[in-house]
C-alpha cells in the first residue's frame, strides 16, 4: 500500500468512527431530543461559544503560526463525536466491573475517577495519533501535539457538557429544564472548565509530539505524558477534593508544560531565522516580520493590494513552514 493510500484509509476510518460515536450519542439521548427538543437545542447552543472562542484561543497558543484550521476542526470533531460516543459505551462496562469487584459503595465514590482516566484519555489521544497519521506535517513536535490535544479535549469537553446538561434536566425532575441546562453549563464552563479535558489531553498530546520528533527515544516521554494526563483526570473526578483545588492543579500543570515547550520552540525559531539572515537567505526585516503575527500583518498591509500582497502572503506561508519545521 502506498503512503497516499494509507493516509486515505486513515482518514476514512477516522470519519467512520466519528459517525459511529455520533450515532451512539444520538441513541443515548434520543428521548431528550424528541421530548425536550428546545432544551436540547439550548444545551447545544450554550456550548458553541466554548467551541468557537476556546478553539480560537487554543490555536493562538501555537507561536508564530496557528495549526491548519481543517485539522484543528478534525481534532475537535473526533473529541466531540468519536471519543465521547465510544467513552459512553466503555465507561458503562468498566463501571459495572468496579461495582461487581469492589462493591456498590466503593463504585459510587470512586467509579468515575478510576474509569474515566483509563477509557477517556486513551480514546481522546487516539484522535491526536490519527491526526499524525492523516496529516503528517501538522504535528512535528510536543508543542504541536499539545495544541492538537487541547483541541481534541475541548471537543470532548463541549460534548460532555451537553450530556451533563441533559442529565441535569432528568435529575431536577424536568421542573425547570432550561434552568437545569444553563446551571450545569455555567458551572462546567465557568468553574471546572478551566482545568478539564482540554488540559488533560493537551498534556497527553505533548507526549505524542515527543514520539513524532524523537521516534522510539520519545516513548518514555510519551508514556509519562499520558500517565500525567490520567492522573490529572483521576484528580479531577476524585471525591472529597475541593473543585477549585482540582482545577488549580490541572491548570498550573498544563501551563507550566506549555510555557516550557513554548520557550524552547521560540528559541529554535529565532536561532533558525538568525542563521537564515547570516546565510543571506533572508534580510533582517524579513526575519523580523516572520517572528510574530503582528509583524507579518504589518508587512502585508504595507504591500500594495492585489498581486503584490498575494505574492508576499504566499512567500510568508512558505517561509513559515520552514521555520515551523526547524522549531518543532
N, C-alpha and C positions, 0 to 999 in steps of 0.2 A: 504494500500500500504506500502511495506517495505521501509526502508531507501535506500537500494540499488536500488530499482525500481524507487524511487523518484529522486535519483541522475541521473539515466539513462534518465529519462523523461526530466529533466532539460537540460542535455547535448544535447539530440536530438532536443529539442525546440530551444536552442541557435544556433545550427548548421543550423536549418531550417530558422531562422530569418537572419542569416548571408548570406545564399544563396539568400533569398528574397532581402536583401539590395544590394547584388552584382548585381542581375538581374536589379534592379531599376537603378543603376549606369550605367550598360551597355546599358540599354534602353535610358537613358537620353543623353548619349554621343555616341550613335551608329553612328551618322553621322561623327563625328570626327574619330572614329575608322576605318571607311570604306573609307572616303575621304582623310584623312591625317594620315594613319597608322604609317608612320615613325615618325611624330611629336608626335603622341600619345605615341609611344614607348619611345621617348626621355623624355616626361613629366613623364612617369612612372619611367624610368631609373634614372633620376636625384634625385628621392626621395629615392632610395634604400640605399644610404649612410646614409641618415637621419634615416631610419628604423633600419639599422644594428648597426650603431655607437650609435644612440640615445637609442636604446633598450639595448645595452650592458652597456651604462653608467647608465641608469635607474636601471637596475638590480644590478649594482655595488653599487648603493646608499644604498642598504639594508645592514646594518652592519652584520658582522660575516659570513653570508651565503646568497647568492642570492636566489630569489624565483625560483621555478621549471621552467625550460625552456618551457615545454609544455604549462603551464598555462600562462606564460608570452606571448607566441605566441598567445594563445587563446584570451587574453585580447586585443592584438593589432589587431587581425583579427576582433573581434567584433567592435572595433572603426573604422577600415577601411571599413568594409563592412556593417554590420547591422546598426550601428549608423549613418554613413554617408548617406547610401541609404534612410533610414527612415527619416532622417532630411531633405533631399531634398523635400520629399512629405509634411512633416509637416510645413516646412518653407514657402512653396508656399501658403499653406492655411492660415496661420496666417498673412503673409504679405498682402494678399488680404483683410483680416479683418481690418488691420490698415488703408489701403487705403480707404476703404469704410466708416469707422467710424471717422477717423481724417482728411481725405483729402489727395490727392496725394502729396502735398508739404511736409506735415509732414511725410508721409510714405517714401518719397525719402530720407529724412535726418535721420530718427530715426527707420525705419522699421527693419533694420539689428540688431541694438543694443537692440531692445526690443523683437525681435523674437528669435534670436539665443540662448540667455541665457535660455529662457524657454524650448525650444524644444531640443536643442543640449545637454545641460548639463544633462537633465533628461535621454535622450537616451544613453549618454555615461556612466552615473553612473549605468544604468541597467546592463552594462557589468560587472562592479565590483560586483554588487549584485549576478549576475549569477555565477561568479567565487566562491563566498562564498557558494552558493547552490550546485554547481557542484563538488567542491573540498574543503570541509570544513576546511582542515588543512592549506590551502595556506594563508588565511587571518585570523590572530588571534588577531590583534590589529590595531591601527591607522597607524603605520608606514608601516605595510604590505599593508593596504588599500591604502596608499599614493603611494606606488611603483606600485601596480597593476593599480591604477587610472592614474598614469603618463604614463604607457604603453598603456592603453586604449586611452588616449588623444593623444598620439603620433601616433597611428594608424589612428585615425580620422584626425589628422593634415596632415599626409602624403597624405591621400586620397583626402582631401580638396585641398591641394596644386596642385594635379594633375588636379582637376576640374578647379581651377583658371587658371592654365597654359593653358588649352584647351580653356577656355573662352577668355583668352588674345589674342589667335590667331584670334578669330572672331572680337574682339574689334579693333584689328590692321588691319582689312581688309584682313587678310591672306597674306599680302605683304611679311612679313618675319616671317613665323611660328616658325621656330627654335629659332630665336632671342626672340620672344614674350614668348615662353615657358621658355627659360633659364633666361630671365629677371625676369619673375614672380617668378620662383623658387628661384633665387638668393635673391630676396627681402624678400620672405616669409620664407626662411630658415635662411638667414644671418642677417636679421633685426628683423622682427616681431616674428620669430620663437622662440626666447628666452623667450617670455612671453605668448605664445599661448596656444593651447588646452592641451598640456601635463601638464602645470602648473595649469590650471583651474581644470582639472579632478583629478589631484593629491590632491588638497585641498578637493574636494568633496569625493574622495576615502578615505581620512583620516576619514571622518565622518562615512563611512560605517564600518571602522575598530573600531571606538568607539562603534558603535551599536553592533558589534560582541562581543567585550570584555565586555561591561557593560550591555548588554541587554536593557531593557526599560530605565534604568538610562542613557544610552548613547544617547537617542533620541534627547535631546536638542543640544548636540554637533554635532550630525549628521545633524540636520536641519541647524544649524549655518554654518557648513562647506559647505553644498550645497548652501545656500544663499550667502556665501562668494564667491564661485565659479561663481555663476550667476552674482554677482556684478563685479567680475574680467572680465567676458565675456562682460557685458554691457559696461564697460570702454574700453575694447579692440576694440569694434565696434563703440563706440560713435564718432560722428563728432566733429570737432573743437578742439580736443585734440591731441597734437603732438604725433607721433608714438613712439618716444623714451620715452616719459613720460608714456605711456600705458605699454610698455614693462618693463620699470624700476619698476613701482609699482607692477606689477604682479610677476616679478622675485624676488623682495625683499620680498613680502608677502609669496610666496611659500618657499623661502629659510629659512625665519625665522621659519615657522612652521616645516619644515624638521629638522632644527638644534635642535629645542626644543624636538621633538619626538626622534631624534637620541640619544640625551644625556640621556633621560630617558631610552631608550632601552639599551644602553651600561651600564648604572648604574645598571640596574636589571640583565643584563647578567653577569657582573663582580661579583655582590653580590651572584648570584647563584653558580658561579664557586668557589668562596671563601667558600661557605657553603659545596660544594662537597669535597673540599680539607680538610676542618675541619672534615668532617664525614668519611674521608678515602676512599671515592668512587673514587676520582681522586688524582693523585700525582700533586705536584705543576708544574712540567714540562708539564704534560698532560693538565692541566688547562691553562697554558700559551700558549700552542700550539693551543688550541681551541679558544683563544681570538682574533686571527687575521688570515686573509687569508695567509699572508706571513709566519707566524709561522707554519701553517698547511702544506703548501707546503714544507717548510724546513724539517719538521718531516717526510713527505712522501719520500723525496729524500734521507734522511738518512737511511730509511728502505731498506732492501735488495729487489731488484726487484723480482717480481713473487708473490708467495703466501703470504709472509710476508707483502709486501706493500699493497696487496689487502685486507688482514685482517685489516690492520691499517686504510685503507680508509673506509671500512665498519664500523669499530668502531667509526671513526670520524663522519661519517654521522649520526649514531645512537645517539651519544652524542650531536651533534649539534642540532638535533631535540629536545632534552630535553632542551638545552639552549634556543632555539627559543621559546619553549612553556612557559618557565619561564620569558623570557624577553619581549615577545609580550603582 
